[in-house]
Amino acid sequence: MSDTTDLIRQKLATLEPAKIDIIDDSAKHAGHAGARGGGGHYSVIIVSSQFSGKTALARHRLVYDTLRELMHKHIHALSVKAYTPEESDLIH
């Protein structure tokens, strides 16, 4: 697991996730301007009761706000899939 993956996991712990998967897609983007600058490409699937009653946009904002200090230096691109525990039961 990369240092950035660990940092993402630590930051998102504040959302009390029931489940979290972090995928480092950086190798797929080698040579990309963001990759050369040190920022990686990541995909996050997160399940948290804190998303209950929130729109998809509000959920994404919550994740991005939580990771704000990592953006651009550690993270160049971030894909987010955010679910409530009830929704996650339906997708698996």
PDB file of N, CA, C and O in Angstrom:
ATOM      1  N   MET A   1       0.843  -1.173   0.000  1.00  0.00           N
ATOM      2  CA  MET A   1       0.000   0.000   0.000  1.00  0.00           C
ATOM      3  C   MET A   1       0.891   1.239   0.000  1.00  0.00           C
ATOM      4  O   MET A   1       1.883   1.297   0.727  1.00  0.00           O
ATOM      5  N   SER A   2       0.534   2.227  -0.816  1.00  0.00           N
ATOM      6  CA  SER A   2       1.362   3.418  -0.921  1.00  0.00           C
ATOM      7  C   SER A   2       1.115   4.363   0.249  1.00  0.00           C
ATOM      8  O   SER A   2       0.110   4.261   0.953  1.00  0.00           O
ATOM      9  N   ASP A   3       2.055   5.282   0.438  1.00  0.00           N
ATOM     10  CA  ASP A   3       1.903   6.285   1.486  1.00  0.00           C
ATOM     11  C   ASP A   3       0.655   7.118   1.255  1.00  0.00           C
ATOM     12  O   ASP A   3      -0.064   7.435   2.202  1.00  0.00           O
ATOM     13  N   THR A   4       0.391   7.477   0.000  1.00  0.00           N
ATOM     14  CA  THR A   4      -0.786   8.292  -0.300  1.00  0.00           C
ATOM     15  C   THR A   4      -2.061   7.512  -0.016  1.00  0.00           C
ATOM     16  O   THR A   4      -3.029   8.074   0.497  1.00  0.00           O
ATOM     17  N   THR A   5      -2.074   6.246  -0.337  1.00  0.00           N
ATOM     18  CA  THR A   5      -3.233   5.410  -0.030  1.00  0.00           C
ATOM     19  C   THR A   5      -3.475   5.398   1.478  1.00  0.00           C
ATOM     20  O   THR A   5      -4.615   5.498   1.930  1.00  0.00           O
ATOM     21  N   ASP A   6      -2.414   5.278   2.242  1.00  0.00           N
ATOM     22  CA  ASP A   6      -2.529   5.322   3.701  1.00  0.00           C
ATOM     23  C   ASP A   6      -3.073   6.670   4.170  1.00  0.00           C
ATOM     24  O   ASP A   6      -3.932   6.718   5.050  1.00  0.00           O
ATOM     25  N   LEU A   7      -2.580   7.760   3.591  1.00  0.00           N
ATOM     26  CA  LEU A   7      -3.056   9.097   3.949  1.00  0.00           C
ATOM     27  C   LEU A   7      -4.538   9.260   3.625  1.00  0.00           C
ATOM     28  O   LEU A   7      -5.294   9.813   4.425  1.00  0.00           O
ATOM     29  N   ILE A   8      -4.947   8.786   2.470  1.00  0.00           N
ATOM     30  CA  ILE A   8      -6.359   8.855   2.082  1.00  0.00           C
ATOM     31  C   ILE A   8      -7.207   8.087   3.098  1.00  0.00           C
ATOM     32  O   ILE A   8      -8.229   8.585   3.569  1.00  0.00           O
ATOM     33  N   ARG A   9      -6.776   6.886   3.424  1.00  0.00           N
ATOM     34  CA  ARG A   9      -7.517   6.059   4.390  1.00  0.00           C
ATOM     35  C   ARG A   9      -7.610   6.760   5.749  1.00  0.00           C
ATOM     36  O   ARG A   9      -8.673   6.765   6.369  1.00  0.00           O
ATOM     37  N   GLN A  10      -6.505   7.351   6.213  1.00  0.00           N
ATOM     38  CA  GLN A  10      -6.498   8.050   7.505  1.00  0.00           C
ATOM     39  C   GLN A  10      -7.458   9.231   7.502  1.00  0.00           C
ATOM     40  O   GLN A  10      -8.208   9.429   8.458  1.00  0.00           O
ATOM     41  N   LYS A  11      -7.433  10.018   6.424  1.00  0.00           N
ATOM     42  CA  LYS A  11      -8.308  11.199   6.335  1.00  0.00           C
ATOM     43  C   LYS A  11      -9.774  10.778   6.290  1.00  0.00           C
ATOM     44  O   LYS A  11     -10.613  11.360   6.977  1.00  0.00           O
ATOM     45  N   LEU A  12     -10.080   9.768   5.481  1.00  0.00           N
ATOM     46  CA  LEU A  12     -11.468   9.346   5.330  1.00  0.00           C
ATOM     47  C   LEU A  12     -12.002   8.612   6.555  1.00  0.00           C
ATOM     48  O   LEU A  12     -13.209   8.393   6.658  1.00  0.00           O
ATOM     49  N   ALA A  13     -11.139   8.233   7.475  1.00  0.00           N
ATOM     50  CA  ALA A  13     -11.573   7.592   8.720  1.00  0.00           C
ATOM     51  C   ALA A  13     -12.507   8.509   9.509  1.00  0.00           C
ATOM     52  O   ALA A  13     -13.326   8.031  10.294  1.00  0.00           O
ATOM     53  N   THR A  14     -12.391   9.819   9.308  1.00  0.00           N
ATOM     54  CA  THR A  14     -13.271  10.767  10.006  1.00  0.00           C
ATOM     55  C   THR A  14     -14.730  10.606   9.568  1.00  0.00           C
ATOM     56  O   THR A  14     -15.640  11.041  10.275  1.00  0.00           O
ATOM     57  N   LEU A  15     -14.957   9.984   8.409  1.00  0.00           N
ATOM     58  CA  LEU A  15     -16.318   9.741   7.936  1.00  0.00           C
ATOM     59  C   LEU A  15     -16.872   8.424   8.470  1.00  0.00           C
ATOM     60  O   LEU A  15     -17.979   8.017   8.118  1.00  0.00           O
ATOM     61  N   GLU A  16     -16.096   7.766   9.319  1.00  0.00           N
ATOM     62  CA  GLU A  16     -16.480   6.509   9.959  1.00  0.00           C
ATOM     63  C   GLU A  16     -17.011   5.492   8.941  1.00  0.00           C
ATOM     64  O   GLU A  16     -18.144   5.024   9.057  1.00  0.00           O
ATOM     65  N   PRO A  17     -16.186   5.156   7.949  1.00  0.00           N
ATOM     66  CA  PRO A  17     -16.664   4.239   6.919  1.00  0.00           C
ATOM     67  C   PRO A  17     -16.891   2.820   7.433  1.00  0.00           C
ATOM     68  O   PRO A  17     -16.104   2.278   8.209  1.00  0.00           O
ATOM     69  N   ALA A  18     -17.998   2.241   6.971  1.00  0.00           N
ATOM     70  CA  ALA A  18     -18.249   0.824   7.240  1.00  0.00           C
ATOM     71  C   ALA A  18     -17.384  -0.018   6.314  1.00  0.00           C
ATOM     72  O   ALA A  18     -17.014  -1.148   6.635  1.00  0.00           O
ATOM     73  N   LYS A  19     -17.070   0.561   5.154  1.00  0.00           N
ATOM     74  CA  LYS A  19     -16.202  -0.099   4.183  1.00  0.00           C
ATOM     75  C   LYS A  19     -15.513   0.979   3.368  1.00  0.00           C
ATOM     76  O   LYS A  19     -16.094   2.024   3.073  1.00  0.00           O
ATOM     77  N   ILE A  20     -14.264   0.709   3.007  1.00  0.00           N
ATOM     78  CA  ILE A  20     -13.540   1.629   2.145  1.00  0.00           C
ATOM     79  C   ILE A  20     -12.552   0.837   1.295  1.00  0.00           C
ATOM     80  O   ILE A  20     -11.777   0.031   1.812  1.00  0.00           O
ATOM     81  N   ASP A  21     -12.588   1.072   0.007  1.00  0.00           N
ATOM     82  CA  ASP A  21     -11.628   0.490  -0.922  1.00  0.00           C
ATOM     83  C   ASP A  21     -10.946   1.639  -1.648  1.00  0.00           C
ATOM     84  O   ASP A  21     -11.608   2.534  -2.175  1.00  0.00           O
ATOM     85  N   ILE A  22      -9.632   1.609  -1.673  1.00  0.00           N
ATOM     86  CA  ILE A  22      -8.853   2.643  -2.353  1.00  0.00           C
ATOM     87  C   ILE A  22      -7.977   1.961  -3.382  1.00  0.00           C
ATOM     88  O   ILE A  22      -7.188   1.073  -3.060  1.00  0.00           O
ATOM     89  N   ILE A  23      -8.127   2.385  -4.617  1.00  0.00           N
ATOM     90  CA  ILE A  23      -7.361   1.789  -5.712  1.00  0.00           C
ATOM     91  C   ILE A  23      -6.438   2.848  -6.286  1.00  0.00           C
ATOM     92  O   ILE A  23      -6.877   3.934  -6.665  1.00  0.00           O
ATOM     93  N   ASP A  24      -5.161   2.522  -6.346  1.00  0.00           N
ATOM     94  CA  ASP A  24      -4.167   3.420  -6.929  1.00  0.00           C
ATOM     95  C   ASP A  24      -4.079   3.121  -8.419  1.00  0.00           C
ATOM     96  O   ASP A  24      -3.513   2.107  -8.828  1.00  0.00           O
ATOM     97  N   ASP A  25      -4.648   4.017  -9.228  1.00  0.00           N
ATOM     98  CA  ASP A  25      -4.651   3.876 -10.679  1.00  0.00           C
ATOM     99  C   ASP A  25      -3.501   4.638 -11.340  1.00  0.00           C
ATOM    100  O   ASP A  25      -3.487   4.796 -12.560  1.00  0.00           O
ATOM    101  N   SER A  26      -2.557   5.103 -10.562  1.00  0.00           N
ATOM    102  CA  SER A  26      -1.490   5.972 -11.066  1.00  0.00           C
ATOM    103  C   SER A  26      -0.679   5.332 -12.189  1.00  0.00           C
ATOM    104  O   SER A  26      -0.288   6.023 -13.129  1.00  0.00           O
ATOM    105  N   ALA A  27      -0.422   4.042 -12.112  1.00  0.00           N
ATOM    106  CA  ALA A  27       0.396   3.376 -13.130  1.00  0.00           C
ATOM    107  C   ALA A  27      -0.251   3.464 -14.505  1.00  0.00           C
ATOM    108  O   ALA A  27       0.449   3.473 -15.518  1.00  0.00           O
ATOM    109  N   LYS A  28      -1.573   3.528 -14.552  1.00  0.00           N
ATOM    110  CA  LYS A  28      -2.290   3.640 -15.821  1.00  0.00           C
ATOM    111  C   LYS A  28      -2.091   5.015 -16.466  1.00  0.00           C
ATOM    112  O   LYS A  28      -2.377   5.203 -17.649  1.00  0.00           O
ATOM    113  N   HIS A  29      -1.598   5.966 -15.678  1.00  0.00           N
ATOM    114  CA  HIS A  29      -1.469   7.348 -16.154  1.00  0.00           C
ATOM    115  C   HIS A  29      -0.020   7.817 -16.182  1.00  0.00           C
ATOM    116  O   HIS A  29       0.243   9.019 -16.147  1.00  0.00           O
ATOM    117  N   ALA A  30       0.901   6.899 -16.242  1.00  0.00           N
ATOM    118  CA  ALA A  30       2.330   7.245 -16.279  1.00  0.00           C
ATOM    119  C   ALA A  30       2.589   8.184 -17.452  1.00  0.00           C
ATOM    120  O   ALA A  30       2.096   7.966 -18.559  1.00  0.00           O
ATOM    121  N   GLY A  31       3.359   9.217 -17.197  1.00  0.00           N
ATOM    122  CA  GLY A  31       3.680  10.193 -18.229  1.00  0.00           C
ATOM    123  C   GLY A  31       2.691  11.333 -18.301  1.00  0.00           C
ATOM    124  O   GLY A  31       2.963  12.346 -18.945  1.00  0.00           O
ATOM    125  N   HIS A  32       1.554  11.190 -17.655  1.00  0.00           N
ATOM    126  CA  HIS A  32       0.552  12.245 -17.602  1.00  0.00           C
ATOM    127  C   HIS A  32       1.110  13.410 -16.790  1.00  0.00           C
ATOM    128  O   HIS A  32       1.884  13.197 -15.856  1.00  0.00           O
ATOM    129  N   ALA A  33       0.732  14.619 -17.128  1.00  0.00           N
ATOM    130  CA  ALA A  33       1.271  15.815 -16.455  1.00  0.00           C
ATOM    131  C   ALA A  33       1.115  15.733 -14.941  1.00  0.00           C
ATOM    132  O   ALA A  33       2.043  16.069 -14.205  1.00  0.00           O
ATOM    133  N   GLY A  34      -0.047  15.290 -14.468  1.00  0.00           N
ATOM    134  CA  GLY A  34      -0.263  15.179 -13.028  1.00  0.00           C
ATOM    135  C   GLY A  34       0.627  14.148 -12.382  1.00  0.00           C
ATOM    136  O   GLY A  34       1.088  14.330 -11.256  1.00  0.00           O
ATOM    137  N   ALA A  35       0.870  13.061 -13.093  1.00  0.00           N
ATOM    138  CA  ALA A  35       1.735  12.009 -12.567  1.00  0.00           C
ATOM    139  C   ALA A  35       3.172  12.504 -12.455  1.00  0.00           C
ATOM    140  O   ALA A  35       3.869  12.191 -11.489  1.00  0.00           O
ATOM    141  N   ARG A  36       3.614  13.276 -13.444  1.00  0.00           N
ATOM    142  CA  ARG A  36       4.982  13.821 -13.386  1.00  0.00           C
ATOM    143  C   ARG A  36       5.132  14.786 -12.214  1.00  0.00           C
ATOM    144  O   ARG A  36       6.215  14.907 -11.641  1.00  0.00           O
ATOM    145  N   GLY A  37       4.048  15.474 -11.860  1.00  0.00           N
ATOM    146  CA  GLY A  37       4.093  16.427 -10.757  1.00  0.00           C
ATOM    147  C   GLY A  37       4.001  15.771  -9.392  1.00  0.00           C
ATOM    148  O   GLY A  37       4.070  16.459  -8.373  1.00  0.00           O
ATOM    149  N   GLY A  38       3.847  14.458  -9.352  1.00  0.00           N
ATOM    150  CA  GLY A  38       3.813  13.745  -8.084  1.00  0.00           C
ATOM    151  C   GLY A  38       2.422  13.360  -7.627  1.00  0.00           C
ATOM    152  O   GLY A  38       2.285  12.541  -6.720  1.00  0.00           O
ATOM    153  N   GLY A  39       1.384  13.927  -8.228  1.00  0.00           N
ATOM    154  CA  GLY A  39       0.025  13.585  -7.837  1.00  0.00           C
ATOM    155  C   GLY A  39      -0.432  12.326  -8.527  1.00  0.00           C
ATOM    156  O   GLY A  39      -0.220  12.155  -9.727  1.00  0.00           O
ATOM    157  N   GLY A  40      -1.060  11.441  -7.773  1.00  0.00           N
ATOM    158  CA  GLY A  40      -1.516  10.180  -8.333  1.00  0.00           C
ATOM    159  C   GLY A  40      -2.988  10.196  -8.697  1.00  0.00           C
ATOM    160  O   GLY A  40      -3.708  11.151  -8.407  1.00  0.00           O
ATOM    161  N   HIS A  41      -3.420   9.123  -9.335  1.00  0.00           N
ATOM    162  CA  HIS A  41      -4.810   8.916  -9.728  1.00  0.00           C
ATOM    163  C   HIS A  41      -5.374   7.807  -8.844  1.00  0.00           C
ATOM    164  O   HIS A  41      -4.811   6.715  -8.773  1.00  0.00           O
ATOM    165  N   TYR A  42      -6.482   8.091  -8.177  1.00  0.00           N
ATOM    166  CA  TYR A  42      -7.051   7.143  -7.225  1.00  0.00           C
ATOM    167  C   TYR A  42      -8.545   6.984  -7.431  1.00  0.00           C
ATOM    168  O   TYR A  42      -9.229   7.914  -7.858  1.00  0.00           O
ATOM    169  N   SER A  43      -9.041   5.801  -7.124  1.00  0.00           N
ATOM    170  CA  SER A  43     -10.470   5.508  -7.094  1.00  0.00           C
ATOM    171  C   SER A  43     -10.818   5.107  -5.669  1.00  0.00           C
ATOM    172  O   SER A  43     -10.126   4.298  -5.051  1.00  0.00           O
ATOM    173  N   VAL A  44     -11.896   5.681  -5.159  1.00  0.00           N
ATOM    174  CA  VAL A  44     -12.333   5.390  -3.797  1.00  0.00           C
ATOM    175  C   VAL A  44     -13.783   4.913  -3.830  1.00  0.00           C
ATOM    176  O   VAL A  44     -14.649   5.554  -4.424  1.00  0.00           O
ATOM    177  N   ILE A  45     -14.024   3.801  -3.195  1.00  0.00           N
ATOM    178  CA  ILE A  45     -15.387   3.329  -2.941  1.00  0.00           C
ATOM    179  C   ILE A  45     -15.541   3.362  -1.431  1.00  0.00           C
ATOM    180  O   ILE A  45     -14.812   2.688  -0.703  1.00  0.00           O
ATOM    181  N   ILE A  46     -16.496   4.151  -0.974  1.00  0.00           N
ATOM    182  CA  ILE A  46     -16.654   4.334   0.468  1.00  0.00           C
ATOM    183  C   ILE A  46     -18.115   4.176   0.857  1.00  0.00           C
ATOM    184  O   ILE A  46     -19.013   4.678   0.180  1.00  0.00           O
ATOM    185  N   VAL A  47     -18.334   3.477   1.950  1.00  0.00           N
ATOM    186  CA  VAL A  47     -19.667   3.253   2.502  1.00  0.00           C
ATOM    187  C   VAL A  47     -19.686   3.878   3.889  1.00  0.00           C
ATOM    188  O   VAL A  47     -18.876   3.533   4.749  1.00  0.00           O
ATOM    189  N   SER A  48     -20.618   4.802   4.098  1.00  0.00           N
ATOM    190  CA  SER A  48     -20.701   5.470   5.395  1.00  0.00           C
ATOM    191  C   SER A  48     -22.137   5.903   5.669  1.00  0.00           C
ATOM    192  O   SER A  48     -22.839   6.361   4.767  1.00  0.00           O
ATOM    193  N   SER A  49     -22.560   5.757   6.901  1.00  0.00           N
ATOM    194  CA  SER A  49     -23.892   6.228   7.281  1.00  0.00           C
ATOM    195  C   SER A  49     -23.964   7.750   7.224  1.00  0.00           C
ATOM    196  O   SER A  49     -25.060   8.310   7.211  1.00  0.00           O
ATOM    197  N   GLN A  50     -22.823   8.427   7.191  1.00  0.00           N
ATOM    198  CA  GLN A  50     -22.814   9.884   7.103  1.00  0.00           C
ATOM    199  C   GLN A  50     -23.323  10.376   5.741  1.00  0.00           C
ATOM    200  O   GLN A  50     -23.581  11.569   5.579  1.00  0.00           O
ATOM    201  N   PHE A  51     -23.470   9.484   4.773  1.00  0.00           N
ATOM    202  CA  PHE A  51     -23.997   9.854   3.464  1.00  0.00           C
ATOM    203  C   PHE A  51     -25.521   9.786   3.417  1.00  0.00           C
ATOM    204  O   PHE A  51     -26.128  10.221   2.438  1.00  0.00           O
ATOM    205  N   SER A  52     -26.141   9.249   4.457  1.00  0.00           N
ATOM    206  CA  SER A  52     -27.600   9.113   4.477  1.00  0.00           C
ATOM    207  C   SER A  52     -28.262  10.473   4.328  1.00  0.00           C
ATOM    208  O   SER A  52     -27.900  11.438   5.000  1.00  0.00           O
ATOM    209  N   GLY A  53     -29.244  10.527   3.429  1.00  0.00           N
ATOM    210  CA  GLY A  53     -29.990  11.761   3.211  1.00  0.00           C
ATOM    211  C   GLY A  53     -29.274  12.796   2.362  1.00  0.00           C
ATOM    212  O   GLY A  53     -29.800  13.889   2.154  1.00  0.00           O
ATOM    213  N   LYS A  54     -28.081  12.474   1.866  1.00  0.00           N
ATOM    214  CA  LYS A  54     -27.299  13.414   1.058  1.00  0.00           C
ATOM    215  C   LYS A  54     -27.359  13.020  -0.412  1.00  0.00           C
ATOM    216  O   LYS A  54     -27.402  11.837  -0.750  1.00  0.00           O
ATOM    217  N   THR A  55     -27.360  14.019  -1.273  1.00  0.00           N
ATOM    218  CA  THR A  55     -27.298  13.762  -2.709  1.00  0.00           C
ATOM    219  C   THR A  55     -25.911  13.254  -3.070  1.00  0.00           C
ATOM    220  O   THR A  55     -24.977  13.351  -2.274  1.00  0.00           O
ATOM    221  N   ALA A  56     -25.785  12.714  -4.271  1.00  0.00           N
ATOM    222  CA  ALA A  56     -24.479  12.245  -4.741  1.00  0.00           C
ATOM    223  C   ALA A  56     -23.477  13.398  -4.731  1.00  0.00           C
ATOM    224  O   ALA A  56     -22.324  13.209  -4.343  1.00  0.00           O
ATOM    225  N   LEU A  57     -23.898  14.579  -5.150  1.00  0.00           N
ATOM    226  CA  LEU A  57     -23.003  15.737  -5.159  1.00  0.00           C
ATOM    227  C   LEU A  57     -22.544  16.092  -3.747  1.00  0.00           C
ATOM    228  O   LEU A  57     -21.366  16.378  -3.533  1.00  0.00           O
ATOM    229  N   ALA A  58     -23.452  16.077  -2.794  1.00  0.00           N
ATOM    230  CA  ALA A  58     -23.094  16.384  -1.405  1.00  0.00           C
ATOM    231  C   ALA A  58     -22.125  15.347  -0.839  1.00  0.00           C
ATOM    232  O   ALA A  58     -21.223  15.685  -0.072  1.00  0.00           O
ATOM    233  N   ARG A  59     -22.316  14.102  -1.216  1.00  0.00           N
ATOM    234  CA  ARG A  59     -21.416  13.039  -0.753  1.00  0.00           C
ATOM    235  C   ARG A  59     -20.011  13.254  -1.308  1.00  0.00           C
ATOM    236  O   ARG A  59     -19.023  13.138  -0.582  1.00  0.00           O
ATOM    237  N   HIS A  60     -19.932  13.567  -2.590  1.00  0.00           N
ATOM    238  CA  HIS A  60     -18.631  13.807  -3.223  1.00  0.00           C
ATOM    239  C   HIS A  60     -17.942  15.017  -2.602  1.00  0.00           C
ATOM    240  O   HIS A  60     -16.736  14.995  -2.358  1.00  0.00           O
ATOM    241  N   ARG A  61     -18.706  16.059  -2.352  1.00  0.00           N
ATOM    242  CA  ARG A  61     -18.130  17.251  -1.708  1.00  0.00           C
ATOM    243  C   ARG A  61     -17.569  16.908  -0.335  1.00  0.00           C
ATOM    244  O   ARG A  61     -16.497  17.382   0.040  1.00  0.00           O
ATOM    245  N   LEU A  62     -18.292  16.088   0.406  1.00  0.00           N
ATOM    246  CA  LEU A  62     -17.824  15.679   1.730  1.00  0.00           C
ATOM    247  C   LEU A  62     -16.495  14.941   1.635  1.00  0.00           C
ATOM    248  O   LEU A  62     -15.586  15.189   2.428  1.00  0.00           O
ATOM    249  N   VAL A  63     -16.380  14.042   0.673  1.00  0.00           N
ATOM    250  CA  VAL A  63     -15.129  13.297   0.477  1.00  0.00           C
ATOM    251  C   VAL A  63     -14.012  14.248   0.042  1.00  0.00           C
ATOM    252  O   VAL A  63     -12.914  14.217   0.599  1.00  0.00           O
ATOM    253  N   TYR A  64     -14.294  15.096  -0.959  1.00  0.00           N
ATOM    254  CA  TYR A  64     -13.275  16.026  -1.445  1.00  0.00           C
ATOM    255  C   TYR A  64     -12.848  17.006  -0.355  1.00  0.00           C
ATOM    256  O   TYR A  64     -11.661  17.308  -0.229  1.00  0.00           O
ATOM    257  N   ASP A  65     -13.802  17.507   0.437  1.00  0.00           N
ATOM    258  CA  ASP A  65     -13.449  18.413   1.528  1.00  0.00           C
ATOM    259  C   ASP A  65     -12.560  17.722   2.554  1.00  0.00           C
ATOM    260  O   ASP A  65     -11.640  18.331   3.101  1.00  0.00           O
ATOM    261  N   THR A  66     -12.838  16.458   2.809  1.00  0.00           N
ATOM    262  CA  THR A  66     -12.042  15.690   3.769  1.00  0.00           C
ATOM    263  C   THR A  66     -10.616  15.485   3.272  1.00  0.00           C
ATOM    264  O   THR A  66      -9.673  15.434   4.062  1.00  0.00           O
ATOM    265  N   LEU A  67     -10.470  15.368   1.952  1.00  0.00           N
ATOM    266  CA  LEU A  67      -9.141  15.119   1.357  1.00  0.00           C
ATOM    267  C   LEU A  67      -8.474  16.382   0.823  1.00  0.00           C
ATOM    268  O   LEU A  67      -7.429  16.307   0.177  1.00  0.00           O
ATOM    269  N   ARG A  68      -9.065  17.528   1.087  1.00  0.00           N
ATOM    270  CA  ARG A  68      -8.605  18.807   0.516  1.00  0.00           C
ATOM    271  C   ARG A  68      -7.097  19.020   0.579  1.00  0.00           C
ATOM    272  O   ARG A  68      -6.493  19.405  -0.422  1.00  0.00           O
ATOM    273  N   GLU A  69      -6.486  18.782   1.716  1.00  0.00           N
ATOM    274  CA  GLU A  69      -5.048  19.073   1.849  1.00  0.00           C
ATOM    275  C   GLU A  69      -4.168  18.103   1.051  1.00  0.00           C
ATOM    276  O   GLU A  69      -2.981  18.362   0.855  1.00  0.00           O
ATOM    277  N   LEU A  70      -4.745  16.997   0.595  1.00  0.00           N
ATOM    278  CA  LEU A  70      -3.978  16.047  -0.223  1.00  0.00           C
ATOM    279  C   LEU A  70      -4.106  16.326  -1.716  1.00  0.00           C
ATOM    280  O   LEU A  70      -3.308  15.844  -2.520  1.00  0.00           O
ATOM    281  N   MET A  71      -5.122  17.115  -2.076  1.00  0.00           N
ATOM    282  CA  MET A  71      -5.379  17.367  -3.492  1.00  0.00           C
ATOM    283  C   MET A  71      -4.232  18.164  -4.113  1.00  0.00           C
ATOM    284  O   MET A  71      -3.674  19.068  -3.491  1.00  0.00           O
ATOM    285  N   HIS A  72      -3.905  17.819  -5.320  1.00  0.00           N
ATOM    286  CA  HIS A  72      -2.889  18.444  -6.168  1.00  0.00           C
ATOM    287  C   HIS A  72      -1.459  18.064  -5.817  1.00  0.00           C
ATOM    288  O   HIS A  72      -0.630  17.920  -6.716  1.00  0.00           O
ATOM    289  N   LYS A  73      -1.148  17.898  -4.545  1.00  0.00           N
ATOM    290  CA  LYS A  73       0.213  17.473  -4.201  1.00  0.00           C
ATOM    291  C   LYS A  73       0.309  15.945  -4.227  1.00  0.00           C
ATOM    292  O   LYS A  73       1.206  15.383  -4.857  1.00  0.00           O
ATOM    293  N   HIS A  74      -0.614  15.284  -3.544  1.00  0.00           N
ATOM    294  CA  HIS A  74      -0.609  13.824  -3.473  1.00  0.00           C
ATOM    295  C   HIS A  74      -1.611  13.196  -4.440  1.00  0.00           C
ATOM    296  O   HIS A  74      -1.396  12.100  -4.957  1.00  0.00           O
ATOM    297  N   ILE A  75      -2.706  13.913  -4.670  1.00  0.00           N
ATOM    298  CA  ILE A  75      -3.784  13.390  -5.523  1.00  0.00           C
ATOM    299  C   ILE A  75      -3.985  14.340  -6.689  1.00  0.00           C
ATOM    300  O   ILE A  75      -4.259  15.525  -6.498  1.00  0.00           O
ATOM    301  N   HIS A  76      -3.846  13.815  -7.893  1.00  0.00           N
ATOM    302  CA  HIS A  76      -4.119  14.610  -9.095  1.00  0.00           C
ATOM    303  C   HIS A  76      -5.548  14.375  -9.568  1.00  0.00           C
ATOM    304  O   HIS A  76      -6.230  15.310  -9.987  1.00  0.00           O
ATOM    305  N   ALA A  77      -5.996  13.131  -9.502  1.00  0.00           N
ATOM    306  CA  ALA A  77      -7.345  12.784  -9.944  1.00  0.00           C
ATOM    307  C   ALA A  77      -7.952  11.790  -8.962  1.00  0.00           C
ATOM    308  O   ALA A  77      -7.277  10.897  -8.450  1.00  0.00           O
ATOM    309  N   LEU A  78      -9.253  11.973  -8.713  1.00  0.00           N
ATOM    310  CA  LEU A  78      -9.935  11.128  -7.741  1.00  0.00           C
ATOM    311  C   LEU A  78     -11.317  10.757  -8.267  1.00  0.00           C
ATOM    312  O   LEU A  78     -12.120  11.627  -8.606  1.00  0.00           O
ATOM    313  N   SER A  79     -11.581   9.468  -8.330  1.00  0.00           N
ATOM    314  CA  SER A  79     -12.902   8.958  -8.671  1.00  0.00           C
ATOM    315  C   SER A  79     -13.547   8.493  -7.372  1.00  0.00           C
ATOM    316  O   SER A  79     -12.938   7.751  -6.600  1.00  0.00           O
ATOM    317  N   VAL A  80     -14.785   8.931  -7.133  1.00  0.00           N
ATOM    318  CA  VAL A  80     -15.456   8.615  -5.872  1.00  0.00           C
ATOM    319  C   VAL A  80     -16.782   7.918  -6.143  1.00  0.00           C
ATOM    320  O   VAL A  80     -17.584   8.365  -6.963  1.00  0.00           O
ATOM    321  N   LYS A  81     -16.994   6.812  -5.434  1.00  0.00           N
ATOM    322  CA  LYS A  81     -18.299   6.163  -5.368  1.00  0.00           C
ATOM    323  C   LYS A  81     -18.641   6.097  -3.890  1.00  0.00           C
ATOM    324  O   LYS A  81     -17.978   5.400  -3.121  1.00  0.00           O
ATOM    325  N   ALA A  82     -19.683   6.828  -3.494  1.00  0.00           N
ATOM    326  CA  ALA A  82     -20.037   6.963  -2.083  1.00  0.00           C
ATOM    327  C   ALA A  82     -21.445   6.419  -1.846  1.00  0.00           C
ATOM    328  O   ALA A  82     -22.402   6.850  -2.491  1.00  0.00           O
ATOM    329  N   TYR A  83     -21.562   5.479  -0.927  1.00  0.00           N
ATOM    330  CA  TYR A  83     -22.823   4.803  -0.665  1.00  0.00           C
ATOM    331  C   TYR A  83     -23.162   4.815   0.817  1.00  0.00           C
ATOM    332  O   TYR A  83     -22.281   4.913   1.671  1.00  0.00           O
ATOM    333  N   THR A  84     -24.444   4.713   1.105  1.00  0.00           N
ATOM    334  CA  THR A  84     -24.882   4.449   2.474  1.00  0.00           C
ATOM    335  C   THR A  84     -24.783   2.940   2.685  1.00  0.00           C
ATOM    336  O   THR A  84     -24.694   2.193   1.711  1.00  0.00           O
ATOM    337  N   PRO A  85     -24.797   2.478   3.923  1.00  0.00           N
ATOM    338  CA  PRO A  85     -24.765   1.027   4.159  1.00  0.00           C
ATOM    339  C   PRO A  85     -25.932   0.294   3.481  1.00  0.00           C
ATOM    340  O   PRO A  85     -25.767  -0.825   2.996  1.00  0.00           O
ATOM    341  N   GLU A  86     -27.095   0.925   3.453  1.00  0.00           N
ATOM    342  CA  GLU A  86     -28.258   0.299   2.832  1.00  0.00           C
ATOM    343  C   GLU A  86     -28.054   0.153   1.320  1.00  0.00           C
ATOM    344  O   GLU A  86     -28.417  -0.869   0.739  1.00  0.00           O
ATOM    345  N   GLU A  87     -27.481   1.164   0.693  1.00  0.00           N
ATOM    346  CA  GLU A  87     -27.220   1.111  -0.736  1.00  0.00           C
ATOM    347  C   GLU A  87     -26.151   0.074  -1.065  1.00  0.00           C
ATOM    348  O   GLU A  87     -26.244  -0.606  -2.087  1.00  0.00           O
ATOM    349  N   SER A  88     -25.165  -0.050  -0.232  1.00  0.00           N
ATOM    350  CA  SER A  88     -24.069  -0.987  -0.510  1.00  0.00           C
ATOM    351  C   SER A  88     -24.576  -2.431  -0.495  1.00  0.00           C
ATOM    352  O   SER A  88     -24.029  -3.287  -1.191  1.00  0.00           O
ATOM    353  N   ASP A  89     -25.607  -2.701   0.286  1.00  0.00           N
ATOM    354  CA  ASP A  89     -26.195  -4.049   0.301  1.00  0.00           C
ATOM    355  C   ASP A  89     -26.813  -4.388  -1.038  1.00  0.00           C
ATOM    356  O   ASP A  89     -26.891  -5.561  -1.403  1.00  0.00           O
ATOM    357  N   LEU A  90     -27.252  -3.383  -1.777  1.00  0.00           N
ATOM    358  CA  LEU A  90     -27.907  -3.601  -3.058  1.00  0.00           C
ATOM    359  C   LEU A  90     -26.923  -3.742  -4.215  1.00  0.00           C
ATOM    360  O   LEU A  90     -27.260  -4.337  -5.239  1.00  0.00           O
ATOM    361  N   ILE A  91     -25.704  -3.200  -4.067  1.00  0.00           N
ATOM    362  CA  ILE A  91     -24.754  -3.219  -5.180  1.00  0.00           C
ATOM    363  C   ILE A  91     -23.840  -4.427  -5.170  1.00  0.00           C
ATOM    364  O   ILE A  91     -23.127  -4.652  -6.148  1.00  0.00           O
ATOM    365  N   HIS A  92     -23.831  -5.203  -4.118  1.00  0.00           N
ATOM    366  CA  HIS A  92     -22.917  -6.346  -4.044  1.00  0.00           C
ATOM    367  C   HIS A  92     -23.624  -7.627  -4.272  1.00  0.00           C
ATOM    368  O   HIS A  92     -23.001  -8.689  -4.244  1.00  0.00           O
TER     369      HIS A  92
END
